[in-house]
Amino acid sequence: MRRIGVFVVTLILMFNIGCSNTPSKDEQIITLLRDFYIAYNEVWENAKSYNHEEFKEKVFSLQSKYCSNKLQRKLKQYYESSKFDHDLLTNDFGGTNSEKFKSTLTIVKDTTKEESYIVSYVVKIKAPSTPREEKNVIHLTVINEEGNYKIDEVW
């Protein structure tokens, strides 16, 4: 009987240790958002080194991996009409120096709206009269689509 008790306790401890190493849903989503925004920023930072078709392919490839089907349709329609003059996913503040971007990138859960997160990073504003640095803040929601977390809305 004592051996069964020791066995049960051992199983419980093993299960608890295994579970504690599994990232929470929020940690998984924050990692996904970090990966997306770092890769997306790098595409915009290097935009001039691609021809237009290569640039579009890189942008749409990242969007297909990280954005919901609904958001992908919205982005493609928007880019067809705006010709990439405005980027909804960065509010036009992409292409920031990679090191500066990574060191200032912050992603937190937005506790005011379900399934929402806040992404922020410091950008340089190149206004001729007053160049400065400001924090760019992006709010977004994430859904689970076909077993993967995806960005569904951005504002």
Contacts in CASP RR format, 6 or more apart in sequence:
PFRMAT RR
TARGET T0000
AUTHOR 0000-0000-0000
METHOD contacts of the structure
MODEL  1
MRRIGVFVVTLILMFNIGCSNTPSKDEQIITLLRDFYIAYNEVWENAKSY
NHEEFKEKVFSLQSKYCSNKLQRKLKQYYESSKFDHDLLTNDFGGTNSEK
FKSTLTIVKDTTKEESYIVSYVVKIKAPSTPREEKNVIHLTVINEEGNYK
IDEVW
23 31 0 8 1.000
26 109 0 8 1.000
28 149 0 8 1.000
29 117 0 8 1.000
29 142 0 8 1.000
29 149 0 8 1.000
30 107 0 8 1.000
30 108 0 8 1.000
30 109 0 8 1.000
30 117 0 8 1.000
32 66 0 8 1.000
32 142 0 8 1.000
32 149 0 8 1.000
33 107 0 8 1.000
33 117 0 8 1.000
33 119 0 8 1.000
33 140 0 8 1.000
33 142 0 8 1.000
33 151 0 8 1.000
34 105 0 8 1.000
34 107 0 8 1.000
35 66 0 8 1.000
36 62 0 8 1.000
36 65 0 8 1.000
36 66 0 8 1.000
36 151 0 8 1.000
37 105 0 8 1.000
37 107 0 8 1.000
37 119 0 8 1.000
37 121 0 8 1.000
38 98 0 8 1.000
38 101 0 8 1.000
38 102 0 8 1.000
38 105 0 8 1.000
39 62 0 8 1.000
40 59 0 8 1.000
40 62 0 8 1.000
40 66 0 8 1.000
40 89 0 8 1.000
40 90 0 8 1.000
40 94 0 8 1.000
41 90 0 8 1.000
41 94 0 8 1.000
41 95 0 8 1.000
41 96 0 8 1.000
41 98 0 8 1.000
41 101 0 8 1.000
42 95 0 8 1.000
42 98 0 8 1.000
43 55 0 8 1.000
43 58 0 8 1.000
43 59 0 8 1.000
43 62 0 8 1.000
44 87 0 8 1.000
44 90 0 8 1.000
44 94 0 8 1.000
44 95 0 8 1.000
45 94 0 8 1.000
45 95 0 8 1.000
45 96 0 8 1.000
45 97 0 8 1.000
45 98 0 8 1.000
45 101 0 8 1.000
47 55 0 8 1.000
47 95 0 8 1.000
50 58 0 8 1.000
55 84 0 8 1.000
56 79 0 8 1.000
56 84 0 8 1.000
59 79 0 8 1.000
59 84 0 8 1.000
60 72 0 8 1.000
60 76 0 8 1.000
63 71 0 8 1.000
63 72 0 8 1.000
63 75 0 8 1.000
63 89 0 8 1.000
64 72 0 8 1.000
66 150 0 8 1.000
66 151 0 8 1.000
67 75 0 8 1.000
67 89 0 8 1.000
67 150 0 8 1.000
67 151 0 8 1.000
67 152 0 8 1.000
68 143 0 8 1.000
68 145 0 8 1.000
68 150 0 8 1.000
68 151 0 8 1.000
68 152 0 8 1.000
69 145 0 8 1.000
70 152 0 8 1.000
71 150 0 8 1.000
71 151 0 8 1.000
71 152 0 8 1.000
71 153 0 8 1.000
71 154 0 8 1.000
74 88 0 8 1.000
75 88 0 8 1.000
75 89 0 8 1.000
78 86 0 8 1.000
78 88 0 8 1.000
86 92 0 8 1.000
87 94 0 8 1.000
88 154 0 8 1.000
89 138 0 8 1.000
89 151 0 8 1.000
89 154 0 8 1.000
90 136 0 8 1.000
90 138 0 8 1.000
91 136 0 8 1.000
91 138 0 8 1.000
93 121 0 8 1.000
93 123 0 8 1.000
93 136 0 8 1.000
94 123 0 8 1.000
94 136 0 8 1.000
95 101 0 8 1.000
96 121 0 8 1.000
96 122 0 8 1.000
96 123 0 8 1.000
96 124 0 8 1.000
97 124 0 8 1.000
100 122 0 8 1.000
101 121 0 8 1.000
104 120 0 8 1.000
104 121 0 8 1.000
104 122 0 8 1.000
104 135 0 8 1.000
105 119 0 8 1.000
105 120 0 8 1.000
105 121 0 8 1.000
106 118 0 8 1.000
106 119 0 8 1.000
106 120 0 8 1.000
106 121 0 8 1.000
107 117 0 8 1.000
107 118 0 8 1.000
107 119 0 8 1.000
107 120 0 8 1.000
108 117 0 8 1.000
108 118 0 8 1.000
109 116 0 8 1.000
109 117 0 8 1.000
109 118 0 8 1.000
110 116 0 8 1.000
110 117 0 8 1.000
110 118 0 8 1.000
110 139 0 8 1.000
113 139 0 8 1.000
113 141 0 8 1.000
114 141 0 8 1.000
115 141 0 8 1.000
115 142 0 8 1.000
115 143 0 8 1.000
116 139 0 8 1.000
116 140 0 8 1.000
116 141 0 8 1.000
116 142 0 8 1.000
117 139 0 8 1.000
117 140 0 8 1.000
117 141 0 8 1.000
117 142 0 8 1.000
118 137 0 8 1.000
118 138 0 8 1.000
118 139 0 8 1.000
119 137 0 8 1.000
119 138 0 8 1.000
119 139 0 8 1.000
119 140 0 8 1.000
120 135 0 8 1.000
120 136 0 8 1.000
120 137 0 8 1.000
120 138 0 8 1.000
121 135 0 8 1.000
121 136 0 8 1.000
122 133 0 8 1.000
122 134 0 8 1.000
122 135 0 8 1.000
122 136 0 8 1.000
123 133 0 8 1.000
123 134 0 8 1.000
123 135 0 8 1.000
123 136 0 8 1.000
124 131 0 8 1.000
124 132 0 8 1.000
124 133 0 8 1.000
125 131 0 8 1.000
125 132 0 8 1.000
125 133 0 8 1.000
125 134 0 8 1.000
138 154 0 8 1.000
138 155 0 8 1.000
139 154 0 8 1.000
139 155 0 8 1.000
140 151 0 8 1.000
140 152 0 8 1.000
140 153 0 8 1.000
140 154 0 8 1.000
140 155 0 8 1.000
141 151 0 8 1.000
141 152 0 8 1.000
141 153 0 8 1.000
142 149 0 8 1.000
142 150 0 8 1.000
142 151 0 8 1.000
142 152 0 8 1.000
143 149 0 8 1.000
143 150 0 8 1.000
143 152 0 8 1.000
144 150 0 8 1.000
145 152 0 8 1.000
END
